[in-house]
Every structure is written in structure tokens, then in C-alpha cells.
Amino acid sequence: MNRTLCVLLILSFALLFTEAQYYGYGYPYYGSCIERVVVSATQFFRRLGKLMMPISKIETVEQAEELLNAIESHSPTSGESWYVISMTWWKQFIAAIEQKDLSKIGPIDNTDIMANGRDGYVMRPNLVERDEYTLIPESAFQTLQSTYDVALPERDIVSRPMIQNFLNPQLHVEVYPIYLKWRTAYDPQVREIRVTPTISAEQFTERFKDVAAKTREDVQFYVDHEGEKNYINIDAALFFTISVDDVIIVEWNRNSSKSLFGSAKNEAPRKCSLKRSVSMVIDSDDEGSHARRVWTPEPRNVPELTHYFLSDEYQKDLNTENPLGMQGHVASAYNLLIHQMWSGDNNSVIPRNFKSVISQFEPRFNGYRQHDSQELLAFLLDGLHEDLNRITKKPYIPDKDVNGRPDSVIAAEAWADYRARNDSVIVDNMHGQLKSTLVCPDCSKISVKFDPFCFLSVPLPQRDRSIFHSEDSTVDISECLDLFTTEEQLGKDDLWYCPHCKKHRKASKKLDLWRLPDILMVHLKRFQHTRWSRNKITTHVKFPVRGLDLTSRVIGNSEKTNVYDLIAISNHRGGFGSGHYTATGLNNDTWYDFNDARVSKLQNLPDVKSSSEAYMLMYRRRDMNANVVDGNGNGVAVEVDSTQ
């Protein structure tokens, strides 16, 4: 232990010595360095002691906070047990900590997430983590149990294993067992087989073959999508290519004189690639949880982007060598989807291949849990941008000093530098520029930067509901934009390093709109994330359908009009995690509601609309004039008629 302490002291002193040299301090600074090392070492070992001596029982608020820190910093390992706790009880526990009063915390109670089945208590189906339940490691649960007990042991002690398998190689808690539906090609009876936590793809395949086809070696697997055989492999890609209601069909050669696939003799096996729904239903489990769908209709409502893919213009920009891209796979999958959606051959399209590609490059979109539509859209647009970036070799561009130059010069320079490394159809149409101003509270040093943006993520005003009536709870989108551009002071977790003071400061920060894109996406920040919980703001927001005028808000010189008309809305109904995504989109001057595979025509929307469900708004600059052609070359108008 003494040797470890010496090593830590030496390393700390070396780091501080380097810091002193870097900032140009003289040798007297070393005295304060030593003091800082002693203090840092003391704090380090104090925290280390707390971590090495887990709390057996909570008696103070400080100990409760230490338990939360231990949960947050816990490193999961395969095979360990995690415990399920109802968010109802967990929120009470968190509230008690925040109120500094632990006296009213009752025993752990999972009544609202458990059901009494034939074989005892089981978790209710389709529950959403951090909305209806939370997971904590075994040591933390033991501490909570020894402190508060449980209301009913057989119901409230719910353990689940931390696993990784071929369907999901990342460490994760298996809250619900995974079952795959299957049948043979010669028997309509559907059965289920469980994917056990530690089984490999090879082991599962052999077990599957043994269960389904006994000792046969010539087994093939496929999923039947509207009469089309889509052959699959039992491997990691299976997680991306089938949905929870798909039935895997097992087939083998029943007559050695015939081909394995009968009439499909010359058909090469292929991966699942069928897709559904012009409204892009990412999950097709119509009988399952209605909270498991993500809607991203907006890109297809952009005439310029749709025409770019339908005309195959994208092929000349396809960049398969970009290390920041996805080797062209995201752009190619999206192109295939757009062609199917606009071909006129399909009433609906299941985007399974599209989801498969997205999931392979971004594992958080694996499976069938609900995902944030804005996060998915942001990933899609970034993936399309990098896959279609016309810059094949990005130049190194050093930071430039402001030196008191006019904002217009700095902004133009920053935009040119950005375009020198980022040049795509996404940047052409969907990227704008913000001015960011930081001011040091101590020395008044001003730092100005001009940064690109793709979304305007605007906060919703928070009001004290007790002082006004419900009819006054509607806010105007102008209030959201006001908040977005309001000067604020940075918090202790988001300090700014002042180059003049050479210290981190709680600077004031202000954002301004400098340059707006032709397609403007406004993200209403309805979801609040705290350390241990997530909530949705259901305030009604009033926004213009025609004539969103941002002229007075844009401080940069603009040669284009800054008046916009709405072309699409992404809606979220219900609470966080248990809600349902739908979309409203403009097609050929007519508004439609997209709800799963159901599409209904709407009456003309009013000039100003109010909604508690609107989550993302897509606007198109009014002075744009573009048409889209379908797969047959016929013109299709999809822009807002701004003369109405």
C-alpha cells in the first residue's frame, strides 16, 4: 500500500509539474502543487476506501448518494445478477434523497410490474426500462433490501442475468427470455425455441436442426414474406433481419432426386430484404407493444433529397472509402427503400433491410425496443452525409484567430472551412450555422465561434402549473426559440476554459441563428432526462403550418428568404417509453396521417396548429421550387403550396 501511495504521489506531482511548465508558472508554484497533490491523494483514498467497503445498510442521505454513485460506476460482468425494481418505488427513493428525508421510504414493492401466473409471479410483458422499471447490481439490491426489506419476497426479488450471446454480443441484462417462432415447411404448426443466454450461433443452429429436422444435414432456414422466401443464416445478423412475430421456416430435401428447394431450383439463397410502409414502420409487431415503433417519414418529404435518390444521382457521390462513413451501406439501403416507396408497386413497405443496416452500424437501434425518432433521424442523416460526402480526402484546417475581425468574415471563413471537409446533399439542404458567444465572468474575455447544425433542438418553457389554468398551458414556438437564444450561465459540469485566465469558468453562453438551411428541422425537447429518471413534457405547442417567419431572428446576412412552410411532423403519443410514434406528412398538396401501416387523408391543416404530441417539425424554405419524379418519370409535387 505504501508503494502504491508513493507511485501515485510521484505521478500526481509529475502531472502538476507539467501543468506548471505549460502555463508558465515559476518554481514557487511547486509549493501549491505539493499541497494540491496531498489534497488530491487524500480525496482519492477516501473515495477508494468507500468503494472498497460497500455499504451494508443505508442510515444517512450521504450513504444513499454513495449507493447511487456505486450503481452508476459499476462495471458489469457476464454472468452476474442484476435486480429489477419498479420505477414507482425507485422514484420514491430518489425523491426522498433529494428531499434529504429517508424516513418515509417503504419496503421495495414491485406490484405494478409483476403479474401472478400459473407458476408464480412473472414480469408483465413489454415493460420499458427506466420508464416502468430500473435495473441495479446485486450488491446494491442487497443494501436496499437490508435497509428497507421487500413487501413480498416471491414477487419483489426479481433477478436477471447479465449476458452476451450471438444475437447481441454486447453485455446486457436478459430481462425477458428470447424465443424464436418456427415451423417446418411441411407442417403448419408453429412452435417456439428459446435462445439460451450463453449459447453460440453454431450451437443454436445444431440444436435447431436437431429439434426441427432430427439428424438431417441439408437444412435451410427462411422467412416467408408475402409469398417470397427470404433465406437467412442463424447468426448475429438474425437479430437485425427478423421481427418478433416472424416465423422461421425450416426446410430440407425430402426427395434426393429433386432439388432442395423444389420450384425455386435456381434461386440463390438471400438475406431478408423486404421492407414495409411509406411511413417507415421500423417494427412490424402489430400485436405487440405499441411503444416499439420509430417513425422517420421526414426525409422522403424533402423533394430535393427524394429526387436525388430516385434519379440515381446519388451514385456519383457514393463514398465507400470515407472512414467516418458506413462504406456506402446506409446510403444504398436508403436508396432501395426510397425506390420501393415511390415505385407505385407497393401499398406498404416493411423496411427490414434498412433497419438491419442501421442496427449493424449503430447497436443501440438493435431489437424491438422503442427508440427516440430524433436520435434515429440524426443518425440516418449523419450516415447519409458521410456515405455521400463528395470530399474523398478531408484537408487539415487549423483553427484561426478571431483578432477582432467582423463576424461576417469569421462566419464566412468558418462555413468555407466546414464545406471544405463536408460536402454532400445533406449539407446542401439541411445544414445551417449558429453563432456561439462565450463571455468569461472574471476577465470578460469574449469567444465567438460559428458552428454548423442540422437540428434546432429547442427547449419548452417550464411553468408553475399551480398559478395558471389549463387553457393557458399552450406555448408558442416563438417562446421556444426565445429560450434557445437566451443567454445562460454554464453549470459546474459544463465549464469553459478561458484562454486568458487559463482556468475553467462558469461562462455566460448565447446562441444566435446565423445561417438557416433550406430544410429546417425543429426538435421540440419534450423528453427530460435526469440522472435516474426520464419524463415527457406534454405542453401544447402552437406553431405555424404556413409562414414561419424567422427573418428577425437571423442575424447573419442572408440572400434567401427566411420564411418557411411545414412539410412534415413527427408525433409522439403517450408517456415516455410507453408511447407511440406517428407522423403527419404533405404529399401532392394533401396532408396524410401515417399510423403504423394505416394511412389516412387529413383535411387541410389550419395556418397555425397546436399539439401536445408534435415532437419534430420539418419546414421547407418558401422560395424553393422543386418537383419530384416517381420511378416511372412522372412528376409528383410534394412541396407546400405557399400561395394558400
Buried (B, 14 or more C-beta within 10 A) or exposed (E): EEEEEEEBBEEBBEBBBEBBEEEEBEEEBBEEBEEBBEEBBEEEBEEEEBEEEEBEEBEEBEBBEBBBEBBEEBEBEEEBEBBBBBBBBBBBBBEBBEEEEBEEBEBBBBBEBBEEEEEEBBBEEBBBBBBBBBBBBBBBBBBBBEBBEBBBEEBBBBEBBBBBBBBBEEEBBBBEEBEBBBBBBEEEEEBEBEBBBEBEBEEBBBBBBEEBBEEEEEBBBBBEBEEEBBBBBBBBBBBBBBBBEBBBBBBBBEEEEEEBBEEBEEEEBEBBBBBBBBBBBBBBBEEBBBBBBBBBBBBBBBBBBBBBBBEEEBEEBBBEEBEBBBBBBBBBBBBBBBBBBBEEEBEBBBBBBBBBBBBBBBBBBBBBBBBBBBBBBBBBBBBBBBBBBBBEEBEEEEEEEBEEEEBEEBBBBBBEBBBEBBBBBBBBBBBBBBBBBBBBBEEEBEBBBBEBBBBBBBBBEEEEEEEEEEEEEBBBBBBBBBBBBEEEEBEEEEEBEBEEEEBEBBBBBEBBBBBBBBBBBBBBBBBBEEEBBBBBBEBBBBBBBBEBEBEEBBBBEBEBBBBBBBBBBBBBBBBBBBBBBBBBBBBEEEBBBBBBBEBEEEEEBEEBBEBBBBBBBBBBBBEBEBEBBBBEEEEBBBBBEBEE
